[in-house]
């Protein structure tokens, strides 16, 4: 009978060993199929398989980043047991993985712990309150084995196999190998899931970084493409990385993409400026590239187009100060050069114009001084001539002051009703007495023309236009001043039979310091500011300037002004007049 009992016991042991090996094999296969990043999912699969094979509680808890131990997967085939465990989890606060008595903490002991019989004292030591204790009593834990989950020397969590109820399984040291095997597989599964998650997060970070880099590159390219300056970027090997479209326009180059990848000697080794000074440009470029730590700046003119260009270059450095290349910026400074030339010419002309009244004025004053020294009578005409030169000089100074007032925004317009026929008549009368070789005709409208404006400033506009008409028609002839209406605007025009204005220069007439080429070459006087000031005055009145002219066939300068609301309706009781 004893031999029969031993044989039966051996058969049961082998059967149990086979069952456990089958469970481990199935768990291994299940875990091999899982490649996700959810570390709790493989634990849930292990729990399911263990419970199917053994019918007891199986639970895993993992340590979070905060060091607290939280349940990740648990299962029991009895629904009542599961309900009780769920209630317990709701009221039980997570504890640090190293909390509680060290002798009953498998993570602190770093080895599996077998609790062949769970006593009430053990239950009370494992909870913090009476409600938790009562729930544990209801669950009825009878025996358990706890194994640590580790990765290297670092704790991951715990695995618990437990039986419940009076007839439950009694765990012994004989179960340790099986539980350790389960814990090893679970630890590997958690590590793999975390690795998959970390790889996915790293992939996402790289994707975001790549998308961010692509976005910044696109933004930078858009900025470069929209930049009004010409740009060319070289790498650390002095080869072209980027050429801006504006640069190609400046130098009339081939399609810019054909330069990418070429050495700077290929880019600058051609007569880009069109002045034949290739060797000089090559030497200057080699000097710039040889001084990697220095900025550079120079200016030159493109002979083909006449445009002036300022070239600035700066080294491009990485976050650690390493040399990554060089950026060249080409800025079109033609307007500045033109303005400098105009200012230089203006100063020359201004000096001449200021000397023109000073010379006769000095002569008149010397004459007056001599007559006074001799006790002679001063002729009124002599004093009048001196006074006219003073007036002329004062007008020049006032024009210069107007330029300053306009640029600083201090040109003031005082509005009051102004009858244009009367204003123009007064100005024309003054000119008729001095312009003996010209016939000045005024054509007035049948109705009164009143605007709200600055009488003194509008008079200044008429004086400038009549002065120009007389000056630029040196052969004399007729000058026609016309006052009319167009809709709600008054229109004033001054037509002469003089040298006219070339069509290609008419758009520049109202720029400061500008003098038409045919006026400058024929040595007509003037500072080139009268029309600029007049244009500003008319604009500030809400009007506009117009010009119609052909070279050698005279010119018609017109400006409009809004009519006064009180006088906008035409007065049909008056007849047109000419004087």
C-alpha positions as CSV (number, residue, x, y, z in Angstrom):
1,X,0.0,0.0,0.0
2,X,2.9,2.3,0.8
3,X,4.4,1.7,-2.7
4,X,1.1,2.4,-4.3
5,X,0.8,5.7,-2.4
6,X,4.2,6.7,-3.4
7,X,3.5,5.9,-7.0
8,X,0.3,8.0,-6.9
9,X,2.2,10.9,-5.3
10,X,4.9,10.8,-7.9
11,X,2.3,10.6,-10.7
12,X,0.5,13.7,-9.2
13,X,3.9,15.6,-8.9
14,X,4.8,14.8,-12.5
15,X,1.3,15.8,-13.7
16,X,1.6,19.1,-11.8
17,X,5.1,19.7,-13.1
18,X,3.8,19.1,-16.7
19,X,0.9,21.4,-16.1
20,X,3.1,24.2,-14.9
21,X,5.6,23.7,-17.7
22,X,2.7,23.8,-20.2
23,X,1.5,27.1,-18.6
24,X,5.0,28.5,-18.8
25,X,5.3,27.5,-22.5
26,X,2.0,29.0,-23.4
27,X,2.9,32.2,-21.6
28,X,6.2,32.4,-23.5
29,X,4.3,32.0,-26.8
30,X,1.8,34.6,-25.8
31,X,4.5,37.1,-24.8
32,X,6.4,36.5,-28.0
33,X,3.3,37.6,-30.0
34,X,3.0,40.9,-28.1
35,X,5.1,43.8,-29.4
36,X,3.2,46.7,-27.9
37,X,4.2,49.5,-25.5
38,X,1.5,48.9,-22.9
39,X,3.4,47.2,-20.0
40,X,0.2,46.1,-18.3
41,X,-1.1,44.2,-21.3
42,X,1.4,41.3,-21.1
43,X,0.8,41.0,-17.4
44,X,-3.0,40.7,-18.1
45,X,-2.2,37.9,-20.5
46,X,-0.1,36.1,-18.0
47,X,-2.7,36.5,-15.3
48,X,-5.4,35.0,-17.6
49,X,-3.3,32.0,-18.5
50,X,-2.2,31.3,-14.9
51,X,-5.7,31.5,-13.6
52,X,-7.0,29.2,-16.3
53,X,-4.4,26.6,-15.3
54,X,-4.4,27.0,-11.5
55,X,-7.7,28.5,-10.5
56,X,-6.2,30.8,-7.8
57,X,-5.6,34.6,-7.5
58,X,-2.9,35.9,-9.7
59,X,-1.9,39.6,-9.4
60,X,0.8,41.9,-10.6
61,X,1.8,45.3,-9.2
62,X,4.3,47.7,-10.8
63,X,6.3,50.6,-9.3
64,X,5.5,53.9,-10.8
65,X,7.8,56.9,-11.4
66,X,6.7,58.3,-8.0
67,X,7.9,55.1,-6.2
68,X,4.4,53.9,-5.4
69,X,3.4,50.3,-5.9
70,X,0.1,50.0,-7.9
71,X,-1.8,47.0,-9.1
72,X,-1.6,46.6,-12.9
73,X,-3.3,43.2,-13.5
74,X,-5.3,40.8,-11.3
75,X,-7.8,38.0,-11.8
76,X,-9.7,35.3,-10.0
77,X,-12.3,32.9,-11.6
78,X,-14.9,33.7,-8.9
79,X,-16.8,37.0,-9.7
80,X,-17.5,37.6,-5.9
81,X,-13.7,37.5,-5.3
82,X,-13.2,40.0,-8.1
83,X,-15.9,42.4,-6.7
84,X,-14.3,42.3,-3.2
85,X,-10.8,43.0,-4.7
86,X,-12.2,45.9,-6.7
87,X,-13.7,47.5,-3.6
88,X,-10.5,47.0,-1.8
89,X,-8.5,48.7,-4.5
90,X,-10.9,51.7,-4.5
91,X,-10.3,52.4,-0.8
92,X,-6.7,51.2,-0.4
93,X,-4.1,53.9,-1.1
94,X,-0.9,52.9,-2.9
95,X,2.2,52.5,-0.7
96,X,5.8,52.9,-1.5
97,X,7.4,49.8,-2.7
98,X,9.7,49.6,0.3
99,X,7.1,50.4,2.9
100,X,5.9,48.0,5.6
101,X,7.8,45.3,7.5
102,X,11.0,44.5,5.7
103,X,10.8,40.8,6.5
104,X,7.5,40.4,4.6
105,X,8.5,42.6,1.6
106,X,9.8,40.6,-1.3
107,X,11.2,43.7,-3.1
108,X,13.2,44.6,0.0
109,X,14.3,41.0,0.5
110,X,15.0,40.7,-3.2
111,X,13.7,37.1,-3.2
112,X,10.5,35.2,-3.3
113,X,8.6,34.9,0.0
114,X,6.3,32.0,0.8
115,X,3.4,32.4,3.2
116,X,2.1,28.9,3.7
117,X,-0.6,30.1,6.0
118,X,-1.9,33.7,6.1
119,X,-2.9,34.8,9.6
120,X,-5.0,37.7,10.8
121,X,-1.9,39.4,12.1
122,X,-0.4,39.3,8.5
123,X,-3.6,40.8,7.1
124,X,-3.6,43.7,9.6
125,X,0.0,44.4,8.9
126,X,-0.7,44.7,5.2
127,X,-3.5,47.3,5.5
128,X,-4.0,50.8,7.0
129,X,-7.6,50.7,8.1
130,X,-10.4,48.5,9.5
131,X,-12.4,48.7,6.3
132,X,-9.5,47.3,4.3
133,X,-9.0,44.5,6.9
134,X,-12.6,43.5,6.7
135,X,-12.5,43.2,2.9
136,X,-9.4,41.1,3.1
137,X,-11.1,38.8,5.6
138,X,-14.1,38.5,3.2
139,X,-11.7,37.6,0.4
140,X,-10.4,34.9,2.7
141,X,-6.7,34.7,1.7
142,X,-5.4,31.4,2.9
143,X,-1.9,30.9,1.4
144,X,0.4,33.0,-0.9
145,X,3.7,33.3,-2.6
146,X,5.2,36.7,-3.5
147,X,8.1,37.1,-6.0
148,X,9.9,40.3,-7.0
149,X,10.0,41.6,-10.6
150,X,13.4,43.1,-11.3
151,X,15.4,44.5,-14.2
152,X,19.0,44.2,-13.3
153,X,19.3,45.5,-9.8
154,X,16.3,47.8,-10.1
155,X,12.9,46.7,-8.7
156,X,10.0,46.6,-11.2
157,X,7.1,45.3,-9.0
158,X,5.7,42.1,-7.6
159,X,3.9,38.9,-8.6
160,X,1.4,37.3,-6.2
161,X,-0.1,33.8,-6.4
162,X,-2.7,33.3,-3.6
163,X,-5.4,30.9,-2.7
164,X,-8.7,31.8,-0.9
165,X,-11.1,29.9,1.3
166,X,-10.7,27.0,3.6
167,X,-10.1,24.4,0.9
168,X,-7.6,26.5,-1.0
169,X,-4.2,25.5,-2.3
170,X,-1.3,25.7,0.2
171,X,1.8,27.2,-1.3
172,X,5.1,25.8,-0.2
173,X,8.8,26.3,-1.1
174,X,8.2,23.7,-3.8
175,X,6.3,26.4,-5.7
176,X,9.1,28.9,-5.7
177,X,10.8,27.7,-9.0
178,X,7.5,28.0,-10.9
179,X,6.7,31.5,-9.5
180,X,10.3,32.6,-10.2
181,X,9.9,31.4,-13.8
182,X,6.6,33.4,-14.1
183,X,8.3,36.5,-12.5
184,X,11.2,36.3,-14.9
185,X,8.9,36.1,-17.9
186,X,6.8,39.0,-16.6
187,X,9.9,41.1,-15.9
188,X,11.2,40.5,-19.4
189,X,7.7,41.3,-20.9
190,X,7.6,44.6,-18.9
191,X,11.1,45.6,-19.9
192,X,10.3,44.8,-23.6
193,X,7.0,46.8,-23.4
194,X,8.9,49.8,-21.9
195,X,11.6,49.5,-24.5
196,X,9.0,49.4,-27.3
197,X,7.3,52.5,-25.7
198,X,10.6,54.3,-25.4
199,X,11.5,53.5,-29.0
200,X,8.1,54.8,-30.1
201,X,8.5,57.9,-28.0
202,X,12.0,58.4,-29.4
203,X,10.6,57.8,-32.9
204,X,7.9,60.4,-32.2
205,X,10.5,62.8,-30.9
206,X,12.6,62.3,-33.9
207,X,9.6,62.7,-36.2
208,X,8.6,66.0,-34.4
209,X,12.2,67.2,-34.5
210,X,12.4,66.3,-38.3
211,X,9.0,68.0,-38.9
212,X,10.2,71.0,-36.9
213,X,13.5,71.1,-38.8
214,X,11.6,70.9,-42.1
215,X,9.2,73.6,-41.0
216,X,12.0,75.9,-40.0
217,X,13.9,75.2,-43.2
218,X,10.7,76.0,-45.2
219,X,10.2,79.2,-43.2
220,X,13.8,80.1,-43.7
221,X,13.6,79.4,-47.4
222,X,10.4,81.5,-47.7
223,X,12.1,84.3,-45.9
224,X,15.1,84.0,-48.2
225,X,12.9,83.9,-51.3
226,X,10.9,87.0,-50.1
227,X,14.0,88.9,-49.1
228,X,14.4,92.0,-51.3
229,X,18.2,91.6,-51.1
230,X,20.3,89.2,-53.0
231,X,21.5,86.2,-50.9
232,X,24.1,83.5,-51.5
233,X,25.0,81.0,-48.8
234,X,28.2,78.9,-48.9
235,X,29.1,75.8,-46.7
236,X,32.3,75.1,-44.8
237,X,33.9,73.8,-48.0
238,X,33.2,77.1,-49.8
239,X,30.5,75.6,-52.0
240,X,27.2,77.2,-52.8
241,X,24.3,76.0,-50.7
242,X,21.7,78.6,-51.8
243,X,21.3,81.4,-54.3
244,X,18.4,83.8,-53.9
245,X,16.4,84.8,-56.9
246,X,17.0,88.5,-56.3
247,X,20.7,88.0,-56.7
248,X,20.2,86.3,-60.1
249,X,18.1,89.3,-61.1
250,X,20.8,91.8,-60.1
251,X,23.6,90.1,-62.1
252,X,21.4,88.6,-64.9
253,X,22.6,85.1,-64.1
254,X,21.5,81.7,-65.4
255,X,18.9,79.8,-63.3
256,X,20.1,79.9,-59.7
257,X,19.8,76.1,-59.1
258,X,22.6,75.6,-61.5
259,X,25.0,77.3,-59.1
260,X,24.2,75.0,-56.1
261,X,27.2,72.8,-55.3
262,X,29.7,74.9,-57.2
263,X,32.9,76.4,-55.6
264,X,32.9,80.1,-55.0
265,X,35.6,80.4,-57.7
266,X,33.1,79.2,-60.3
267,X,30.5,81.7,-59.1
268,X,32.8,84.7,-58.8
269,X,35.2,83.7,-61.6
270,X,33.1,85.5,-64.2
271,X,32.6,89.1,-65.1
272,X,29.5,89.4,-63.0
273,X,29.8,93.2,-62.8
274,X,30.4,93.6,-66.5
275,X,33.4,95.9,-65.9
276,X,36.1,93.6,-67.0
277,X,37.9,93.6,-63.6
278,X,37.6,89.9,-63.0
279,X,41.1,89.5,-61.4
280,X,40.4,92.2,-58.9
281,X,37.1,90.6,-57.9
282,X,38.7,87.2,-57.6
283,X,41.4,88.5,-55.3
284,X,38.9,90.3,-53.1
285,X,36.7,87.2,-52.9
286,X,39.7,85.0,-51.9
287,X,40.6,87.5,-49.2
288,X,37.1,87.4,-47.8
289,X,36.9,83.6,-47.7
290,X,40.4,83.3,-46.2
291,X,39.4,85.4,-43.1
292,X,36.8,83.1,-41.7
293,X,36.3,85.0,-38.5
294,X,35.7,88.4,-40.0
295,X,32.8,90.2,-41.6
296,X,33.3,92.1,-44.8
297,X,31.7,95.0,-46.6
298,X,32.2,96.7,-50.0
299,X,30.3,98.6,-52.6
300,X,30.5,98.4,-56.4
301,X,28.5,99.3,-59.5
302,X,27.2,96.8,-62.0
303,X,28.3,98.2,-65.3
304,X,25.6,96.5,-67.4
305,X,22.7,97.9,-65.5
306,X,24.3,100.9,-63.7
307,X,22.9,99.7,-60.4
308,X,24.9,100.2,-57.2
309,X,25.3,97.3,-54.8
310,X,26.5,97.0,-51.2
311,X,27.9,93.6,-50.4
312,X,28.0,92.4,-46.8
313,X,29.3,88.9,-45.8
314,X,29.2,87.3,-42.4
315,X,30.6,83.9,-41.2
316,X,27.9,81.3,-40.2
317,X,28.7,79.5,-37.0
318,X,27.1,76.5,-35.2
319,X,26.0,76.3,-31.6
320,X,29.5,75.4,-30.5
321,X,31.1,78.1,-32.5
322,X,32.3,75.9,-35.4
323,X,32.5,77.4,-38.9
324,X,29.6,76.3,-41.1
325,X,30.0,78.6,-44.0
326,X,29.5,82.2,-45.1
327,X,26.5,84.3,-46.1
328,X,26.7,87.1,-48.6
329,X,24.0,89.8,-48.7
330,X,23.7,92.1,-51.7
331,X,21.7,95.2,-51.2
332,X,20.6,97.5,-54.0
333,X,21.7,101.0,-52.9
334,X,21.1,102.7,-56.2
335,X,18.4,105.0,-54.7
336,X,20.8,106.0,-52.0
337,X,23.6,106.7,-54.5
338,X,21.2,108.6,-56.7
339,X,20.1,110.6,-53.7
340,X,23.7,111.3,-52.7
341,X,24.4,112.4,-56.3
342,X,21.3,114.6,-56.2
343,X,22.3,116.1,-52.9
344,X,25.8,116.8,-54.2
345,X,24.4,118.4,-57.3
346,X,21.9,120.3,-55.1
347,X,24.6,121.7,-52.9
348,X,26.5,122.9,-56.0
349,X,23.4,124.4,-57.5
350,X,22.3,125.9,-54.2
351,X,25.6,127.6,-53.7
352,X,25.3,129.0,-57.2
353,X,21.7,130.1,-56.7
354,X,22.5,131.8,-53.4
355,X,25.4,133.6,-54.9
356,X,23.3,134.8,-57.8
357,X,21.3,137.4,-55.8
358,X,24.2,138.1,-53.5
359,X,26.5,139.3,-56.2
360,X,24.3,142.1,-57.6
361,X,23.0,142.8,-54.0
362,X,26.6,143.4,-52.9
363,X,27.2,145.7,-56.0
364,X,24.0,147.6,-55.2
365,X,24.9,148.0,-51.6
366,X,28.5,149.2,-52.5
367,X,27.0,151.7,-54.9
368,X,24.6,152.9,-52.2
369,X,27.5,153.1,-49.7
370,X,29.6,155.2,-52.1
371,X,26.7,157.6,-52.8
372,X,26.1,158.0,-49.1
373,X,29.8,158.6,-48.5
374,X,29.8,161.4,-51.1
375,X,26.5,162.8,-49.9
376,X,24.8,162.0,-53.1
377,X,21.1,161.2,-53.5
378,X,20.1,157.5,-53.5
379,X,17.9,156.7,-56.5
380,X,14.8,154.8,-55.7
381,X,15.5,152.3,-58.6
382,X,18.8,151.4,-57.0
383,X,17.1,150.6,-53.7
384,X,14.3,148.7,-55.5
385,X,16.9,146.6,-57.3
386,X,18.6,145.8,-54.0
387,X,15.3,145.0,-52.4
388,X,14.4,142.6,-55.3
389,X,17.6,140.7,-54.7
390,X,16.9,140.4,-51.0
391,X,13.4,139.2,-51.8
392,X,14.9,136.6,-54.2
393,X,17.4,135.5,-51.6
394,X,14.7,135.3,-48.9
395,X,12.6,133.1,-51.3
396,X,15.5,130.7,-51.8
397,X,16.0,130.4,-48.0
398,X,12.2,129.9,-47.5
399,X,12.2,127.1,-50.1
400,X,15.0,125.4,-48.2
401,X,13.1,125.8,-44.9
402,X,10.1,124.3,-46.5
403,X,12.1,121.2,-47.4
404,X,13.0,120.8,-43.7
405,X,9.4,121.4,-42.6
406,X,8.0,118.8,-45.0
407,X,10.6,116.2,-44.0
408,X,9.9,116.8,-40.3
409,X,6.1,116.9,-40.7
410,X,5.9,120.6,-39.6
411,X,4.5,122.1,-42.8
412,X,1.2,123.6,-41.6
413,X,-1.9,124.3,-43.7
414,X,-4.3,127.0,-42.4
415,X,-7.7,126.6,-44.0
416,X,-10.0,129.5,-44.9
417,X,-12.1,130.3,-47.9
418,X,-9.9,131.3,-50.8
419,X,-11.2,132.7,-54.1
420,X,-8.8,131.3,-56.7
421,X,-9.6,133.9,-59.4
422,X,-8.6,136.7,-57.1
423,X,-5.4,134.9,-55.8
424,X,-4.3,134.0,-59.3
425,X,-5.0,137.5,-60.6
426,X,-2.8,139.1,-57.9
427,X,0.1,136.7,-58.7
428,X,-0.2,137.2,-62.4
429,X,-0.2,141.0,-62.0
430,X,3.1,140.8,-60.1
431,X,4.7,138.7,-62.8
432,X,3.4,140.8,-65.7
433,X,5.3,143.8,-64.5
434,X,8.6,141.8,-64.6
435,X,8.1,139.3,-67.6
436,X,8.2,141.7,-70.5
437,X,9.0,139.0,-73.1
438,X,6.0,136.9,-72.1
439,X,2.3,137.4,-72.6
440,X,0.4,136.0,-69.6
441,X,-3.2,135.2,-70.2
442,X,-5.7,134.2,-67.6
443,X,-8.9,132.2,-68.5
444,X,-11.5,132.4,-65.7
445,X,-14.6,130.2,-65.3
446,X,-18.1,131.7,-65.5
447,X,-18.7,130.9,-61.8
448,X,-16.8,131.9,-58.7
449,X,-14.2,129.3,-57.7
450,X,-13.7,129.1,-53.9
451,X,-11.7,126.5,-52.0
452,X,-10.9,125.9,-48.4
453,X,-7.1,126.4,-48.2
454,X,-4.1,128.2,-47.1
455,X,-3.9,131.5,-49.1
456,X,-0.2,131.9,-48.6
457,X,0.7,128.3,-49.5
458,X,-1.5,128.3,-52.6
459,X,0.0,131.6,-53.7
460,X,3.4,129.9,-53.3
461,X,2.3,127.1,-55.7
462,X,1.2,129.6,-58.3
463,X,4.5,131.6,-58.0
464,X,6.5,128.4,-58.5
465,X,4.5,127.4,-61.6
466,X,4.7,130.8,-63.2
467,X,8.4,131.1,-62.4
468,X,9.0,127.8,-64.1
469,X,6.9,128.7,-67.1
470,X,8.9,131.9,-67.6
471,X,12.3,130.3,-66.8
472,X,11.9,127.4,-69.2
473,X,10.5,129.4,-72.1
474,X,13.5,131.7,-72.6
475,X,12.3,132.7,-76.1
476,X,9.2,134.3,-74.6
477,X,5.8,133.6,-75.9
478,X,2.4,133.1,-74.3
479,X,1.7,131.6,-70.9
480,X,-1.9,130.6,-70.3
481,X,-3.3,130.3,-66.8
482,X,-6.7,128.6,-66.7
483,X,-9.1,128.2,-63.8
484,X,-11.9,125.7,-64.2
485,X,-14.0,123.0,-62.6
486,X,-14.3,119.3,-62.9
487,X,-17.0,117.8,-60.7
488,X,-16.4,118.8,-57.1
489,X,-12.8,120.0,-57.8
490,X,-11.3,123.3,-58.9
491,X,-8.6,122.8,-61.7
492,X,-5.8,125.3,-62.2
493,X,-3.4,124.9,-65.1
494,X,-0.3,126.8,-66.3
495,X,0.7,126.2,-70.0
496,X,3.9,127.5,-71.6
497,X,5.6,127.3,-75.0
498,X,9.1,126.4,-73.6
499,X,11.5,123.5,-73.7
500,X,9.1,120.9,-72.3
501,X,9.9,117.9,-70.2
502,X,11.0,114.5,-71.6
503,X,8.3,111.9,-71.2
504,X,10.6,109.4,-69.4
505,X,11.4,112.1,-66.7
506,X,7.9,113.3,-66.0
507,X,7.3,110.8,-63.2
508,X,10.3,112.2,-61.3
509,X,9.3,115.9,-61.6
510,X,7.9,116.1,-58.1
511,X,10.9,114.4,-56.4
512,X,13.0,116.7,-54.2
513,X,16.2,118.0,-55.9
514,X,15.2,116.6,-59.3
515,X,16.0,118.7,-62.3
516,X,15.1,117.4,-65.8
517,X,18.1,116.6,-68.0
518,X,17.3,119.2,-70.7
519,X,17.1,121.9,-67.9
520,X,20.4,120.9,-66.3
521,X,22.3,120.6,-69.5
522,X,21.1,124.0,-70.7
523,X,22.2,125.6,-67.4
524,X,18.8,126.8,-66.2
525,X,18.9,127.9,-62.6
526,X,16.9,126.3,-59.8
527,X,17.3,124.1,-56.8
528,X,14.9,121.4,-57.9
529,X,12.6,121.8,-54.9
530,X,9.9,124.2,-56.2
531,X,7.7,121.4,-57.7
532,X,8.4,119.1,-54.8
533,X,7.2,121.7,-52.3
534,X,4.2,122.6,-54.5
535,X,3.2,119.0,-54.9
536,X,3.3,118.5,-51.1
537,X,1.1,121.6,-50.6
538,X,-1.5,120.5,-53.1
539,X,-1.6,117.0,-51.6
540,X,-2.1,118.4,-48.1
541,X,-5.1,120.3,-49.5
542,X,-6.6,117.0,-50.8
543,X,-5.7,117.7,-54.4
544,X,-3.3,116.2,-57.0
545,X,-0.8,117.4,-59.6
546,X,-0.8,116.5,-63.3
547,X,1.7,117.2,-66.1
548,X,1.4,117.0,-69.9
549,X,4.4,117.8,-72.0
550,X,6.7,116.9,-75.0
551,X,10.3,117.9,-75.4
552,X,10.5,121.2,-77.3
553,X,6.7,121.7,-77.3
554,X,6.0,123.3,-74.0
555,X,4.4,122.0,-70.9
556,X,1.1,122.2,-69.0
557,X,1.2,121.8,-65.2
558,X,-2.2,121.4,-63.6
559,X,-3.4,120.8,-60.0
560,X,-6.8,120.2,-58.5
561,X,-8.3,121.3,-55.2
562,X,-11.6,120.3,-53.6
563,X,-14.2,123.1,-53.9
564,X,-15.5,124.7,-50.8
565,X,-18.8,122.9,-50.0
566,X,-20.6,126.2,-49.8
567,X,-19.5,127.1,-53.4
568,X,-19.6,123.7,-55.0
569,X,-22.7,124.4,-57.0
570,X,-21.9,126.4,-60.2
571,X,-23.1,130.1,-60.4
572,X,-24.7,130.3,-63.8
573,X,-25.2,134.0,-63.6
574,X,-21.6,134.8,-64.5
575,X,-20.0,134.7,-68.0
576,X,-16.5,133.3,-68.7
577,X,-13.7,135.9,-68.7
578,X,-10.2,136.3,-70.1
579,X,-7.6,138.7,-69.1
